[in-house]
């Protein structure tokens, strides 16, 4: 996720969407726990009914193999109430704002492998003590 504008509210929107789309799954699979920020966010909007007793035991087992998928970068802006976009769900206060003039695939996904490079090494090392 990247903010399409460097204003703090847009940076916050990019962090929130990263939490909702990426970390909500990665932290559970790799660290065996839901991110505290995710639980806090769900508590503010009315709960986390999707979490069932035993979920963490089922999905938090040690991994034999980990292979993230990367399709395209995503640029977002804070936008109340949040119209969403091709990937961004509506109603969460975020609008997808990908560059109009960027090259795209036939699926209308941006073509830009650059954000993938730090994800593989830097982010995993920084976010996790051991994988």
N, C-alpha and C positions, 0 to 999 in steps of 0.2 A: 504494500500500500504506500502511496505517496500522496501528500497534499498537493493539490494543483495550485495552491497559493500558500506562501509561507507564514501567513497570519496564524497566531496561536490557536484560534478556534478551528482552523482547517487542519492544522497539525494534530489537534485533539481528535478530530473526526477520523483522520487516517489511522491513528492509534486505536480508536474504538473499533473501526472496521477490521483491522488486523486481529484484534482480540476476538471479535465475533466470528470471523471467517477462518482464521489460521490457528490462533492459540487455543481456541475452544476445543479443538481436536488434538493439536500437537502436544499441548501440555499434559493432557490426559494420557495420551499414548506413550509419551517419552518420560514424563515425570510422575505419572500415576495420580495426578490431582488436577482439579479444575483451578484455573487462575482465580485468585482472590478478587481481582478486578471484574471478572466475568460474573461471579456470584453477587458482588455488590451491585453491578449494573442490573442484573435480573431482579434483585430485591427492590431496586428503585422503580422498576417498571411493572412490578406485580408478581414476581416469583419465578421460580425455576422448576416448574412442574415437569419438565422433560427429564429431570434427574430422578432416577429411581434407586431405591435401596439395592445395593449390590453392583451398581454400574461400574464403579471404580475397580472393584475386585475383578470384574469380567474383562474390562479393557485396559487395566493397569498392569497386566502381567509383563514381565521383561520381554523386550522385542528381540527376535532373531534377526530381523532385517528391517531397515527403514529406508524408504525411497520416496521423497516428496515429489509431487507433480507440479510443474510450472507451465502455465499456459500463456499468460500475458501480464504486463504490469497493470495496475489499477490506480487511477488518479481520482481523488475525491475532494469535495468541498463540504463544509458544514452548511446545512440548508434546512431550515425549519419550515414545514414539518418533515421534509426529506422526500423528494420525489423518487429517489433511488436511481436505477439505471439498468443496463443489461445484466449486471452482476449484483449490484447493490439493491437490497430489498427496500421497498418504500416504507416510510413511516418511522425511520430510526434517526432522522435528523441529518442525513447524509445524502449528497447527490454525486453521482458519478460524473466526472468532468475530464474525460480523456482528451488529449490534444486532437483537434479536428483534422489537422494536416498530417498526422503521423501515418506511416504505412500500416496497412491492416491485412489480415488474412481474409479468405472468403467467408469466414464466420464472423467477420467484423471485429476480430480481436487485434489489439495492437501488436506489432512486431517489434520487440525490443528485448533481447536476451540480457542486457546489462544488469538489470536488478537481480537476476538469478545468481550472479557470481558471488556477491557477499552473502546471500542467503545460505549457500552451501557450506561455507567455511566460517566466516565471521559471526553470523547470527547464531548458528547452532553452538558454537564455542562459547559465545557470550551469554546465551540464554540458559544453557544447561551445563551442569557440572560434569556429567558423564552420559554418554550415549552408547 
